[in-house]
């Protein structure tokens, strides 16, 4: 399958389940940006599992 396909397959969850993520806090973008790095602090919950705090960083559009 190739190196990229093997890497992507290794990143899959072995037992995924549906859940929710509640945003606790999010960073603010620069005033004049059209997109920016965003840091989110979340609490992830799913049935039968303890709520877990998670930090996620990624790019986000600022236009909306």
PDB file of N, CA, C, O and CB in Angstrom:
ATOM      1  N   UNK A   1       0.816  -1.190   0.000  1.00  0.00           N
ATOM      2  CA  UNK A   1       0.000   0.000   0.000  1.00  0.00           C
ATOM      3  C   UNK A   1       0.859   1.254   0.000  1.00  0.00           C
ATOM      4  O   UNK A   1       0.358   2.333  -0.316  1.00  0.00           O
ATOM      5  CB  UNK A   1      -0.928  -0.002   1.192  1.00  0.00           C
ATOM      6  N   UNK A   2       2.090   1.150   0.332  1.00  0.00           N
ATOM      7  CA  UNK A   2       2.963   2.312   0.336  1.00  0.00           C
ATOM      8  C   UNK A   2       3.131   2.881   1.722  1.00  0.00           C
ATOM      9  O   UNK A   2       2.355   2.583   2.630  1.00  0.00           O
ATOM     10  CB  UNK A   2       2.431   3.369  -0.587  1.00  0.00           C
ATOM     11  N   UNK A   3       4.142   3.696   1.878  1.00  0.00           N
ATOM     12  CA  UNK A   3       4.495   4.241   3.179  1.00  0.00           C
ATOM     13  C   UNK A   3       3.375   5.094   3.774  1.00  0.00           C
ATOM     14  O   UNK A   3       3.057   4.944   4.953  1.00  0.00           O
ATOM     15  CB  UNK A   3       5.758   5.061   3.066  1.00  0.00           C
ATOM     16  N   UNK A   4       2.778   5.975   2.994  1.00  0.00           N
ATOM     17  CA  UNK A   4       1.732   6.858   3.509  1.00  0.00           C
ATOM     18  C   UNK A   4       0.500   6.061   3.923  1.00  0.00           C
ATOM     19  O   UNK A   4      -0.097   6.351   4.961  1.00  0.00           O
ATOM     20  CB  UNK A   4       1.351   7.906   2.458  1.00  0.00           C
ATOM     21  N   UNK A   5       0.112   5.073   3.141  1.00  0.00           N
ATOM     22  CA  UNK A   5      -1.038   4.239   3.478  1.00  0.00           C
ATOM     23  C   UNK A   5      -0.806   3.442   4.748  1.00  0.00           C
ATOM     24  O   UNK A   5      -1.718   3.303   5.563  1.00  0.00           O
ATOM     25  CB  UNK A   5      -1.355   3.300   2.336  1.00  0.00           C
ATOM     26  N   UNK A   6       0.394   2.918   4.931  1.00  0.00           N
ATOM     27  CA  UNK A   6       0.722   2.179   6.153  1.00  0.00           C
ATOM     28  C   UNK A   6       0.682   3.091   7.368  1.00  0.00           C
ATOM     29  O   UNK A   6       0.203   2.687   8.427  1.00  0.00           O
ATOM     30  CB  UNK A   6       2.102   1.527   6.033  1.00  0.00           C
ATOM     31  N   UNK A   7       1.178   4.317   7.232  1.00  0.00           N
ATOM     32  CA  UNK A   7       1.165   5.279   8.331  1.00  0.00           C
ATOM     33  C   UNK A   7      -0.277   5.630   8.709  1.00  0.00           C
ATOM     34  O   UNK A   7      -0.626   5.642   9.889  1.00  0.00           O
ATOM     35  CB  UNK A   7       1.950   6.556   7.947  1.00  0.00           C
ATOM     36  N   UNK A   8      -1.115   5.917   7.699  1.00  0.00           N
ATOM     37  CA  UNK A   8      -2.503   6.282   7.965  1.00  0.00           C
ATOM     38  C   UNK A   8      -3.245   5.130   8.644  1.00  0.00           C
ATOM     39  O   UNK A   8      -4.030   5.359   9.564  1.00  0.00           O
ATOM     40  CB  UNK A   8      -3.214   6.679   6.659  1.00  0.00           C
ATOM     41  N   UNK A   9      -3.009   3.915   8.206  1.00  0.00           N
ATOM     42  CA  UNK A   9      -3.671   2.754   8.805  1.00  0.00           C
ATOM     43  C   UNK A   9      -3.261   2.588  10.265  1.00  0.00           C
ATOM     44  O   UNK A   9      -4.087   2.196  11.090  1.00  0.00           O
ATOM     45  CB  UNK A   9      -3.339   1.478   8.015  1.00  0.00           C
ATOM     46  N   UNK A  10      -1.999   2.879  10.605  1.00  0.00           N
ATOM     47  CA  UNK A  10      -1.529   2.727  11.980  1.00  0.00           C
ATOM     48  C   UNK A  10      -2.120   3.777  12.913  1.00  0.00           C
ATOM     49  O   UNK A  10      -2.078   3.601  14.130  1.00  0.00           O
ATOM     50  CB  UNK A  10      -0.018   2.802  12.023  1.00  0.00           C
ATOM     51  N   UNK A  11      -2.672   4.868  12.374  1.00  0.00           N
ATOM     52  CA  UNK A  11      -3.239   5.948  13.186  1.00  0.00           C
ATOM     53  C   UNK A  11      -4.721   5.733  13.487  1.00  0.00           C
ATOM     54  O   UNK A  11      -5.303   6.521  14.233  1.00  0.00           O
ATOM     55  CB  UNK A  11      -3.051   7.279  12.482  1.00  0.00           C
ATOM     56  N   UNK A  12      -5.348   4.703  12.937  1.00  0.00           N
ATOM     57  CA  UNK A  12      -6.765   4.456  13.174  1.00  0.00           C
ATOM     58  C   UNK A  12      -6.984   3.898  14.576  1.00  0.00           C
ATOM     59  O   UNK A  12      -6.137   3.184  15.112  1.00  0.00           O
ATOM     60  CB  UNK A  12      -7.327   3.490  12.122  1.00  0.00           C
ATOM     61  N   UNK A  13      -8.125   4.232  15.159  1.00  0.00           N
ATOM     62  CA  UNK A  13      -8.476   3.712  16.477  1.00  0.00           C
ATOM     63  C   UNK A  13      -8.875   2.249  16.365  1.00  0.00           C
ATOM     64  O   UNK A  13      -9.531   1.857  15.400  1.00  0.00           O
ATOM     65  CB  UNK A  13      -9.615   4.537  17.108  1.00  0.00           C
ATOM     66  N   UNK A  14      -8.487   1.446  17.338  1.00  0.00           N
ATOM     67  CA  UNK A  14      -8.831   0.030  17.306  1.00  0.00           C
ATOM     68  C   UNK A  14     -10.293  -0.195  17.676  1.00  0.00           C
ATOM     69  O   UNK A  14     -10.917  -1.123  17.162  1.00  0.00           O
ATOM     70  CB  UNK A  14      -7.926  -0.754  18.248  1.00  0.00           C
ATOM     71  N   UNK A  15     -10.858   0.641  18.567  1.00  0.00           N
ATOM     72  CA  UNK A  15     -12.252   0.510  18.978  1.00  0.00           C
ATOM     73  C   UNK A  15     -12.906   1.898  19.058  1.00  0.00           C
ATOM     74  O   UNK A  15     -13.146   2.400  20.156  1.00  0.00           O
ATOM     75  CB  UNK A  15     -12.353  -0.223  20.347  1.00  0.00           C
ATOM     76  N   UNK A  16     -13.194   2.520  17.912  1.00  0.00           N
ATOM     77  CA  UNK A  16     -13.791   3.860  17.933  1.00  0.00           C
ATOM     78  C   UNK A  16     -15.215   3.826  18.489  1.00  0.00           C
ATOM     79  O   UNK A  16     -15.890   2.800  18.406  1.00  0.00           O
ATOM     80  CB  UNK A  16     -13.794   4.464  16.521  1.00  0.00           C
ATOM     81  N   UNK A  17     -15.673   4.944  19.053  1.00  0.00           N
ATOM     82  CA  UNK A  17     -17.038   5.082  19.552  1.00  0.00           C
ATOM     83  C   UNK A  17     -17.493   6.520  19.351  1.00  0.00           C
ATOM     84  O   UNK A  17     -16.662   7.422  19.240  1.00  0.00           O
ATOM     85  CB  UNK A  17     -17.132   4.675  21.052  1.00  0.00           C
ATOM     86  N   UNK A  18     -18.785   6.742  19.303  1.00  0.00           N
ATOM     87  CA  UNK A  18     -19.310   8.103  19.159  1.00  0.00           C
ATOM     88  C   UNK A  18     -19.217   8.830  20.486  1.00  0.00           C
ATOM     89  O   UNK A  18     -19.374   8.231  21.550  1.00  0.00           O
ATOM     90  CB  UNK A  18     -20.773   8.085  18.656  1.00  0.00           C
ATOM     91  N   UNK A  19     -18.960  10.121  20.412  1.00  0.00           N
ATOM     92  CA  UNK A  19     -18.862  10.923  21.614  1.00  0.00           C
ATOM     93  C   UNK A  19     -19.017  12.393  21.281  1.00  0.00           C
ATOM     94  O   UNK A  19     -19.367  12.751  20.156  1.00  0.00           O
ATOM     95  CB  UNK A  19     -17.535  10.675  22.321  1.00  0.00           C
ATOM     96  N   UNK A  20     -18.757  13.241  22.260  1.00  0.00           N
ATOM     97  CA  UNK A  20     -18.846  14.686  22.071  1.00  0.00           C
ATOM     98  C   UNK A  20     -17.592  15.346  22.634  1.00  0.00           C
ATOM     99  O   UNK A  20     -16.887  14.779  23.469  1.00  0.00           O
ATOM    100  CB  UNK A  20     -20.121  15.259  22.751  1.00  0.00           C
ATOM    101  N   UNK A  21     -17.336  16.556  22.153  1.00  0.00           N
ATOM    102  CA  UNK A  21     -16.236  17.363  22.678  1.00  0.00           C
ATOM    103  C   UNK A  21     -16.797  18.733  23.037  1.00  0.00           C
ATOM    104  O   UNK A  21     -17.376  19.414  22.191  1.00  0.00           O
ATOM    105  CB  UNK A  21     -15.059  17.484  21.639  1.00  0.00           C
ATOM    106  N   UNK A  22     -16.626  19.133  24.288  1.00  0.00           N
ATOM    107  CA  UNK A  22     -17.071  20.446  24.751  1.00  0.00           C
ATOM    108  C   UNK A  22     -15.862  21.378  24.771  1.00  0.00           C
ATOM    109  O   UNK A  22     -14.835  21.058  25.369  1.00  0.00           O
ATOM    110  CB  UNK A  22     -17.740  20.356  26.170  1.00  0.00           C
ATOM    111  N   UNK A  23     -15.987  22.523  24.118  1.00  0.00           N
ATOM    112  CA  UNK A  23     -14.898  23.507  24.085  1.00  0.00           C
ATOM    113  C   UNK A  23     -14.864  24.236  25.426  1.00  0.00           C
ATOM    114  O   UNK A  23     -15.850  24.850  25.834  1.00  0.00           O
ATOM    115  CB  UNK A  23     -15.081  24.525  22.897  1.00  0.00           C
ATOM    116  N   UNK A  24     -13.727  24.162  26.103  1.00  0.00           N
ATOM    117  CA  UNK A  24     -13.526  24.853  27.377  1.00  0.00           C
ATOM    118  C   UNK A  24     -12.913  26.224  27.111  1.00  0.00           C
ATOM    119  O   UNK A  24     -13.320  27.216  27.717  1.00  0.00           O
ATOM    120  CB  UNK A  24     -12.618  24.017  28.331  1.00  0.00           C
ATOM    121  N   UNK A  25     -11.926  26.285  26.199  1.00  0.00           N
ATOM    122  CA  UNK A  25     -11.321  27.559  25.815  1.00  0.00           C
ATOM    123  C   UNK A  25     -10.716  27.430  24.425  1.00  0.00           C
ATOM    124  O   UNK A  25     -10.401  26.334  23.961  1.00  0.00           O
ATOM    125  CB  UNK A  25     -10.244  27.998  26.842  1.00  0.00           C
ATOM    126  N   UNK A  26     -10.561  28.582  23.772  1.00  0.00           N
ATOM    127  CA  UNK A  26      -9.961  28.636  22.437  1.00  0.00           C
ATOM    128  C   UNK A  26      -9.140  29.914  22.328  1.00  0.00           C
ATOM    129  O   UNK A  26      -9.504  30.951  22.884  1.00  0.00           O
ATOM    130  CB  UNK A  26     -11.056  28.577  21.316  1.00  0.00           C
ATOM    131  N   UNK A  27      -8.021  29.826  21.599  1.00  0.00           N
ATOM    132  CA  UNK A  27      -7.176  31.004  21.419  1.00  0.00           C
ATOM    133  C   UNK A  27      -7.827  31.973  20.426  1.00  0.00           C
ATOM    134  O   UNK A  27      -8.623  31.567  19.580  1.00  0.00           O
ATOM    135  CB  UNK A  27      -5.765  30.593  20.929  1.00  0.00           C
ATOM    136  N   UNK A  28      -7.485  33.233  20.539  1.00  0.00           N
ATOM    137  CA  UNK A  28      -7.997  34.266  19.634  1.00  0.00           C
ATOM    138  C   UNK A  28      -7.004  34.482  18.497  1.00  0.00           C
ATOM    139  O   UNK A  28      -5.795  34.466  18.724  1.00  0.00           O
ATOM    140  CB  UNK A  28      -8.254  35.599  20.397  1.00  0.00           C
ATOM    141  N   UNK A  29      -7.502  34.687  17.264  1.00  0.00           N
ATOM    142  CA  UNK A  29      -6.608  34.934  16.130  1.00  0.00           C
ATOM    143  C   UNK A  29      -6.130  36.391  16.125  1.00  0.00           C
ATOM    144  O   UNK A  29      -6.728  37.246  16.777  1.00  0.00           O
ATOM    145  CB  UNK A  29      -7.321  34.601  14.799  1.00  0.00           C
ATOM    146  N   UNK A  30      -5.056  36.664  15.389  1.00  0.00           N
ATOM    147  CA  UNK A  30      -4.645  38.060  15.205  1.00  0.00           C
ATOM    148  C   UNK A  30      -5.773  38.848  14.521  1.00  0.00           C
ATOM    149  O   UNK A  30      -6.542  38.278  13.747  1.00  0.00           O
ATOM    150  CB  UNK A  30      -3.331  38.143  14.365  1.00  0.00           C
ATOM    151  N   UNK A  31      -5.874  40.136  14.798  1.00  0.00           N
ATOM    152  CA  UNK A  31      -6.969  40.979  14.297  1.00  0.00           C
ATOM    153  C   UNK A  31      -7.113  40.951  12.781  1.00  0.00           C
ATOM    154  O   UNK A  31      -8.234  40.868  12.281  1.00  0.00           O
ATOM    155  CB  UNK A  31      -6.762  42.397  14.743  1.00  0.00           C
ATOM    156  N   UNK A  32      -6.014  41.017  12.037  1.00  0.00           N
ATOM    157  CA  UNK A  32      -6.072  41.155  10.577  1.00  0.00           C
ATOM    158  C   UNK A  32      -5.856  39.833   9.830  1.00  0.00           C
ATOM    159  O   UNK A  32      -5.592  39.856   8.628  1.00  0.00           O
ATOM    160  CB  UNK A  32      -5.038  42.158  10.124  1.00  0.00           C
ATOM    161  N   UNK A  33      -5.959  38.705  10.494  1.00  0.00           N
ATOM    162  CA  UNK A  33      -5.681  37.410   9.857  1.00  0.00           C
ATOM    163  C   UNK A  33      -6.910  36.881   9.115  1.00  0.00           C
ATOM    164  O   UNK A  33      -8.045  37.136   9.518  1.00  0.00           O
ATOM    165  CB  UNK A  33      -5.222  36.383  10.908  1.00  0.00           C
ATOM    166  N   UNK A  34      -6.672  36.144   8.030  1.00  0.00           N
ATOM    167  CA  UNK A  34      -7.761  35.445   7.345  1.00  0.00           C
ATOM    168  C   UNK A  34      -7.814  33.978   7.774  1.00  0.00           C
ATOM    169  O   UNK A  34      -8.853  33.329   7.657  1.00  0.00           O
ATOM    170  CB  UNK A  34      -7.591  35.547   5.814  1.00  0.00           C
ATOM    171  N   UNK A  35      -6.681  33.459   8.275  1.00  0.00           N
ATOM    172  CA  UNK A  35      -6.616  32.134   8.898  1.00  0.00           C
ATOM    173  C   UNK A  35      -5.490  32.179   9.928  1.00  0.00           C
ATOM    174  O   UNK A  35      -4.584  33.009   9.845  1.00  0.00           O
ATOM    175  CB  UNK A  35      -6.376  30.988   7.824  1.00  0.00           C
ATOM    176  N   UNK A  36      -5.566  31.277  10.892  1.00  0.00           N
ATOM    177  CA  UNK A  36      -4.594  31.323  11.976  1.00  0.00           C
ATOM    178  C   UNK A  36      -4.531  29.977  12.674  1.00  0.00           C
ATOM    179  O   UNK A  36      -5.462  29.177  12.587  1.00  0.00           O
ATOM    180  CB  UNK A  36      -4.946  32.432  12.977  1.00  0.00           C
ATOM    181  N   UNK A  37      -3.419  29.730  13.374  1.00  0.00           N
ATOM    182  CA  UNK A  37      -3.352  28.561  14.245  1.00  0.00           C
ATOM    183  C   UNK A  37      -4.335  28.778  15.385  1.00  0.00           C
ATOM    184  O   UNK A  37      -4.470  29.887  15.901  1.00  0.00           O
ATOM    185  CB  UNK A  37      -1.895  28.324  14.784  1.00  0.00           C
ATOM    186  N   UNK A  38      -5.019  27.709  15.773  1.00  0.00           N
ATOM    187  CA  UNK A  38      -5.997  27.782  16.846  1.00  0.00           C
ATOM    188  C   UNK A  38      -5.688  26.681  17.852  1.00  0.00           C
ATOM    189  O   UNK A  38      -5.489  25.525  17.478  1.00  0.00           O
ATOM    190  CB  UNK A  38      -7.451  27.652  16.297  1.00  0.00           C
ATOM    191  N   UNK A  39      -5.650  27.045  19.121  1.00  0.00           N
ATOM    192  CA  UNK A  39      -5.430  26.078  20.188  1.00  0.00           C
ATOM    193  C   UNK A  39      -6.730  25.915  20.963  1.00  0.00           C
ATOM    194  O   UNK A  39      -7.277  26.889  21.480  1.00  0.00           O
ATOM    195  CB  UNK A  39      -4.268  26.526  21.128  1.00  0.00           C
ATOM    196  N   UNK A  40      -7.223  24.686  21.044  1.00  0.00           N
ATOM    197  CA  UNK A  40      -8.479  24.396  21.729  1.00  0.00           C
ATOM    198  C   UNK A  40      -8.230  23.523  22.950  1.00  0.00           C
ATOM    199  O   UNK A  40      -7.454  22.570  22.884  1.00  0.00           O
ATOM    200  CB  UNK A  40      -9.471  23.711  20.777  1.00  0.00           C
ATOM    201  N   UNK A  41      -8.874  23.837  24.050  1.00  0.00           N
ATOM    202  CA  UNK A  41      -8.895  22.973  25.221  1.00  0.00           C
ATOM    203  C   UNK A  41     -10.306  22.400  25.274  1.00  0.00           C
ATOM    204  O   UNK A  41     -11.284  23.144  25.352  1.00  0.00           O
ATOM    205  CB  UNK A  41      -8.508  23.753  26.561  1.00  0.00           C
ATOM    206  N   UNK A  42     -10.404  21.066  25.231  1.00  0.00           N
ATOM    207  CA  UNK A  42     -11.680  20.373  25.119  1.00  0.00           C
ATOM    208  C   UNK A  42     -11.846  19.366  26.246  1.00  0.00           C
ATOM    209  O   UNK A  42     -10.872  18.954  26.876  1.00  0.00           O
ATOM    210  CB  UNK A  42     -11.795  19.675  23.765  1.00  0.00           C
ATOM    211  N   UNK A  43     -13.089  18.976  26.491  1.00  0.00           N
ATOM    212  CA  UNK A  43     -13.386  17.825  27.336  1.00  0.00           C
ATOM    213  C   UNK A  43     -14.150  16.854  26.458  1.00  0.00           C
ATOM    214  O   UNK A  43     -15.259  17.150  26.014  1.00  0.00           O
ATOM    215  CB  UNK A  43     -14.208  18.225  28.635  1.00  0.00           C
ATOM    216  N   UNK A  44     -13.553  15.682  26.206  1.00  0.00           N
ATOM    217  CA  UNK A  44     -14.138  14.672  25.331  1.00  0.00           C
ATOM    218  C   UNK A  44     -14.876  13.650  26.185  1.00  0.00           C
ATOM    219  O   UNK A  44     -14.325  13.123  27.152  1.00  0.00           O
ATOM    220  CB  UNK A  44     -13.046  13.983  24.458  1.00  0.00           C
ATOM    221  N   UNK A  45     -16.140  13.368  25.821  1.00  0.00           N
ATOM    222  CA  UNK A  45     -16.971  12.427  26.574  1.00  0.00           C
ATOM    223  C   UNK A  45     -17.584  11.409  25.634  1.00  0.00           C
ATOM    224  O   UNK A  45     -17.914  11.727  24.491  1.00  0.00           O
ATOM    225  CB  UNK A  45     -18.074  13.168  27.353  1.00  0.00           C
ATOM    226  N   UNK A  46     -17.739  10.174  26.117  1.00  0.00           N
ATOM    227  CA  UNK A  46     -18.418   9.106  25.381  1.00  0.00           C
ATOM    228  C   UNK A  46     -19.054   8.174  26.395  1.00  0.00           C
ATOM    229  O   UNK A  46     -18.573   8.049  27.522  1.00  0.00           O
ATOM    230  CB  UNK A  46     -17.428   8.330  24.443  1.00  0.00           C
ATOM    231  N   UNK A  47     -20.131   7.522  25.997  1.00  0.00           N
ATOM    232  CA  UNK A  47     -20.842   6.617  26.889  1.00  0.00           C
ATOM    233  C   UNK A  47     -19.914   5.505  27.394  1.00  0.00           C
ATOM    234  O   UNK A  47     -19.238   4.839  26.612  1.00  0.00           O
ATOM    235  CB  UNK A  47     -22.059   6.012  26.173  1.00  0.00           C
ATOM    236  N   UNK A  48     -19.900   5.325  28.708  1.00  0.00           N
ATOM    237  CA  UNK A  48     -19.087   4.274  29.311  1.00  0.00           C
ATOM    238  C   UNK A  48     -17.639   4.654  29.559  1.00  0.00           C
ATOM    239  O   UNK A  48     -16.868   3.832  30.055  1.00  0.00           O
ATOM    240  CB  UNK A  48     -19.122   3.082  28.453  1.00  0.00           C
ATOM    241  N   UNK A  49     -17.247   5.885  29.225  1.00  0.00           N
ATOM    242  CA  UNK A  49     -15.867   6.340  29.416  1.00  0.00           C
ATOM    243  C   UNK A  49     -15.851   7.606  30.272  1.00  0.00           C
ATOM    244  O   UNK A  49     -16.793   8.397  30.238  1.00  0.00           O
ATOM    245  CB  UNK A  49     -15.179   6.601  28.049  1.00  0.00           C
ATOM    246  N   UNK A  50     -14.789   7.790  31.028  1.00  0.00           N
ATOM    247  CA  UNK A  50     -14.616   8.999  31.829  1.00  0.00           C
ATOM    248  C   UNK A  50     -14.374  10.193  30.903  1.00  0.00           C
ATOM    249  O   UNK A  50     -13.661  10.048  29.911  1.00  0.00           O
ATOM    250  CB  UNK A  50     -13.439   8.834  32.835  1.00  0.00           C
ATOM    251  N   UNK A  51     -14.953  11.385  31.199  1.00  0.00           N
ATOM    252  CA  UNK A  51     -14.620  12.587  30.429  1.00  0.00           C
ATOM    253  C   UNK A  51     -13.120  12.855  30.514  1.00  0.00           C
ATOM    254  O   UNK A  51     -12.523  12.759  31.586  1.00  0.00           O
ATOM    255  CB  UNK A  51     -15.423  13.815  30.944  1.00  0.00           C
ATOM    256  N   UNK A  52     -12.519  13.193  29.375  1.00  0.00           N
ATOM    257  CA  UNK A  52     -11.065  13.353  29.296  1.00  0.00           C
ATOM    258  C   UNK A  52     -10.708  14.725  28.733  1.00  0.00           C
ATOM    259  O   UNK A  52     -11.206  15.096  27.670  1.00  0.00           O
ATOM    260  CB  UNK A  52     -10.443  12.241  28.427  1.00  0.00           C
ATOM    261  N   UNK A  53      -9.847  15.495  29.430  1.00  0.00           N
ATOM    262  CA  UNK A  53      -9.399  16.768  28.865  1.00  0.00           C
ATOM    263  C   UNK A  53      -8.414  16.523  27.718  1.00  0.00           C
ATOM    264  O   UNK A  53      -7.554  15.645  27.795  1.00  0.00           O
ATOM    265  CB  UNK A  53      -8.747  17.649  29.959  1.00  0.00           C
ATOM    266  N   UNK A  54      -8.559  17.319  26.657  1.00  0.00           N
ATOM    267  CA  UNK A  54      -7.732  17.163  25.459  1.00  0.00           C
ATOM    268  C   UNK A  54      -7.333  18.552  24.972  1.00  0.00           C
ATOM    269  O   UNK A  54      -8.134  19.484  25.036  1.00  0.00           O
ATOM    270  CB  UNK A  54      -8.492  16.368  24.337  1.00  0.00           C
ATOM    271  N   UNK A  55      -6.102  18.695  24.487  1.00  0.00           N
ATOM    272  CA  UNK A  55      -5.666  19.933  23.839  1.00  0.00           C
ATOM    273  C   UNK A  55      -5.436  19.628  22.366  1.00  0.00           C
ATOM    274  O   UNK A  55      -4.752  18.661  22.029  1.00  0.00           O
ATOM    275  CB  UNK A  55      -4.364  20.514  24.511  1.00  0.00           C
ATOM    276  N   UNK A  56      -6.009  20.456  21.481  1.00  0.00           N
ATOM    277  CA  UNK A  56      -5.869  20.253  20.039  1.00  0.00           C
ATOM    278  C   UNK A  56      -5.442  21.574  19.407  1.00  0.00           C
ATOM    279  O   UNK A  56      -5.974  22.631  19.746  1.00  0.00           O
ATOM    280  CB  UNK A  56      -7.205  19.732  19.404  1.00  0.00           C
ATOM    281  N   UNK A  57      -4.484  21.512  18.491  1.00  0.00           N
ATOM    282  CA  UNK A  57      -4.023  22.689  17.765  1.00  0.00           C
ATOM    283  C   UNK A  57      -4.130  22.431  16.274  1.00  0.00           C
ATOM    284  O   UNK A  57      -3.759  21.360  15.793  1.00  0.00           O
ATOM    285  CB  UNK A  57      -2.572  23.052  18.154  1.00  0.00           C
ATOM    286  N   UNK A  58      -4.643  23.421  15.539  1.00  0.00           N
ATOM    287  CA  UNK A  58      -4.763  23.269  14.083  1.00  0.00           C
ATOM    288  C   UNK A  58      -5.041  24.622  13.436  1.00  0.00           C
ATOM    289  O   UNK A  58      -5.198  25.634  14.120  1.00  0.00           O
ATOM    290  CB  UNK A  58      -5.886  22.260  13.726  1.00  0.00           C
ATOM    291  N   UNK A  59      -5.099  24.621  12.114  1.00  0.00           N
ATOM    292  CA  UNK A  59      -5.406  25.853  11.357  1.00  0.00           C
ATOM    293  C   UNK A  59      -6.916  26.037  11.287  1.00  0.00           C
ATOM    294  O   UNK A  59      -7.666  25.067  11.181  1.00  0.00           O
ATOM    295  CB  UNK A  59      -4.796  25.799   9.915  1.00  0.00           C
ATOM    296  N   UNK A  60      -7.356  27.298  11.349  1.00  0.00           N
ATOM    297  CA  UNK A  60      -8.781  27.606  11.257  1.00  0.00           C
ATOM    298  C   UNK A  60      -8.968  28.866  10.445  1.00  0.00           C
ATOM    299  O   UNK A  60      -8.134  29.770  10.490  1.00  0.00           O
ATOM    300  CB  UNK A  60      -9.411  27.765  12.655  1.00  0.00           C
ATOM    301  N   UNK A  61     -10.073  28.931   9.693  1.00  0.00           N
ATOM    302  CA  UNK A  61     -10.436  30.125   8.961  1.00  0.00           C
ATOM    303  C   UNK A  61     -10.993  31.140   9.952  1.00  0.00           C
ATOM    304  O   UNK A  61     -11.743  30.782  10.860  1.00  0.00           O
ATOM    305  CB  UNK A  61     -11.463  29.807   7.836  1.00  0.00           C
ATOM    306  N   UNK A  62     -10.629  32.394   9.776  1.00  0.00           N
ATOM    307  CA  UNK A  62     -11.055  33.441  10.698  1.00  0.00           C
ATOM    308  C   UNK A  62     -12.216  34.249  10.115  1.00  0.00           C
ATOM    309  O   UNK A  62     -12.782  35.092  10.811  1.00  0.00           O
ATOM    310  CB  UNK A  62      -9.880  34.367  11.029  1.00  0.00           C
ATOM    311  N   UNK A  63     -12.578  34.013   8.868  1.00  0.00           N
ATOM    312  CA  UNK A  63     -13.604  34.813   8.195  1.00  0.00           C
ATOM    313  C   UNK A  63     -14.977  34.680   8.836  1.00  0.00           C
ATOM    314  O   UNK A  63     -15.802  35.583   8.705  1.00  0.00           O
ATOM    315  CB  UNK A  63     -13.691  34.417   6.745  1.00  0.00           C
ATOM    316  N   UNK A  64     -15.241  33.576   9.527  1.00  0.00           N
ATOM    317  CA  UNK A  64     -16.596  33.350  10.059  1.00  0.00           C
ATOM    318  C   UNK A  64     -16.654  33.580  11.528  1.00  0.00           C
ATOM    319  O   UNK A  64     -17.715  33.435  12.135  1.00  0.00           O
ATOM    320  CB  UNK A  64     -17.071  31.955   9.755  1.00  0.00           C
TER     321      UNK A  64
END
